[in-house]
Amino acid sequence: QVQLVESGGGLVQAGGSLRLSCAASGRAFSRSAMAWFRPAPGKEREFVAAISRIGAGTYYVDSVKGRFTISRDNAKNTVYLQMNSLKPEDTAVYYCAGRAGPYSDYEASYDYWGQGTQVTVSS
């Protein structure tokens, strides 16, 4: 079992940057694909970004490509989301999630979730 705790959210002006961290506990972290989600209209949680188990592959929703970067450090049991060029529409609670096996963009396929960290982008 893996437990996740997000941090790094806050208030930033449009065009600014934030770096979110997700600290994991549990032996299975290195075997888990990790992802970030946020609430979106019409669905409970929208896929934002994911990273494969060893970090060789990364995946993003179109709206954040070129602005957000997901990374992981398995030695530290931590996954990151570097968010640059932030826009007001990025305002949301960001959730870290993990699953055993390959990455997925389907929220119901993830086995464990953090409590979320608030990101607010002002115009």
C-alpha positions, 0 to 999 in steps of 0.5 A, a space after each residue: 500500500 502507498 500513501 500520498 501527501 501533496 504539497 507546494 500549492 499556493 497563490 500565484 499571478 498569471 504567468 508565474 510558476 509553482 512546483 507541486 510535490 507528492 511524497 509517497 510512503 510504501 514499498 510499491 512506489 517504484 512499481 507504480 505509475 503516478 499521475 496528477 488530476 484536477 477537478 473539471 466541469 462535467 467530470 469528477 477529476 480530469 487527467 493532467 499528467 502521468 509518468 511511467 514507473 521509471 520515469 521514461 515516459 511522460 503524458 499530458 493533457 493538451 491544455 498543459 503541454 509545453 507548460 507543465 512537466 511531471 517528473 519523479 525521483 524513486 530514491 526519494 519516493 516523490 513525484 513532482 509537477 512543475 507548472 510554468 506559465 500558469 493561467 487562471 483556468 489552471 486554478 484547482 485542487 491538484 491531486 496526486 494518484 498512483 496505480 500498480 502497473 502502467 500509466 493511465 489517464 482514467 481516474 478510476 484506474 488509480 489505486 491510491 490518492 492524496 488529499 490534494 493541494 490548492 493552486 490559485 492563479 490570479 489574473 
